[in-house]
Amino acid sequence: MSKNNNEHFEKRVRMHIAPGKIRIKENIDMFKCPFCGEGMNFDNLNSLICNNNHCFDIAKSGYVNFLLKSLKQKYDKELFESRNLICKMGFFDPLVEKMACLIAKNVSRSAADGLNHIRILDAGCGEGYHLSEIIKKLQEKDNIDLQGAGIDISKYGIQLASKNHKDIIWCVADIAKIPFLDNKFDIVLNILSPANYSEFGRVIRSNGLLIKAVPNSGYLKELRNKLYQGTDKEAYSNEKVIEHFSRYFEIREIKSVLYKVSISKEELNHLIKMTPLSWGAAEEMIEKASDSKIENITADFTIIIGKSRL
């Protein structure tokens, strides 16, 4: 086969391969077997296999399922479909924009130090909207080479992510057993999601950062008042979350993001379905909240930037 024909053949092959598979192959050096901790190899476009022959299939859409066993969870298909709709209506966009600006500032410093390939991990990425939008905004701001990876314990979330955001590496995985080797990421994101700070510290490079977004006391306060009026859950504080963060990471910066979002009745019902805030509420209170005349919802967040103490 001539050189031109060979290049044409390789191009046609790549066109029929899920972009996620290509990204996995290009970044194979960062993967770690969750069984034995060994590095991994790319096997015939269909699976990842470690030196001890533990094998993980790559789905047709390009994601890998690294869960060692099925885990019980409330993050089901309906929740992620509702969350996807809430994300697409722009509910989180001001938060995402602020996070992208903070990351851009730190990415620029890395570029100044000669690091031109930046890896970002979103731990607890859900359906992938936040990471995808952050990467888009960063690419608009700067010409630095970025590779995103997202992990979530929910297969439904990762399936949505791999179908909708194709140039990012997506993995079904537990944040307590992250399937990546030590010191492989410049930035780890943890957005409105549980944390495992020892694992985050392990995968972040020595000069890397953890950027965590947590709710403030005003977050969804209109909905919280309907669901928990007159109970001890009507008020919320993130002080303990920030204090726990500070045990593992040196806090470099804290920013607040506060805004209001207009919301229709249909969007309100999707918001109720997607938020863990409703999990502890009585069914009667959820129905009352769904039928209420809430037209504006408060979005209130704290963004914490930290450097590992480990």
PyMOL commands that set and color helices and strands:
alter all, ss='L'
color gray80, all
select helices_A, chain A and resi 3-15+19-26+28-30+77-88+93-112+129-141+155-164+175-177+197-203+221-228+239-248+265-274+276-278+283-291
alter helices_A, ss='H'
color red, helices_A
select strands_A, chain A and resi 40-43+47-50+55-57+64-65+117-123+145-152+169-172+185-191+204-215+249-262+296-308
alter strands_A, ss='S'
color yellow, strands_A
deselect
rebuild
show_as cartoon
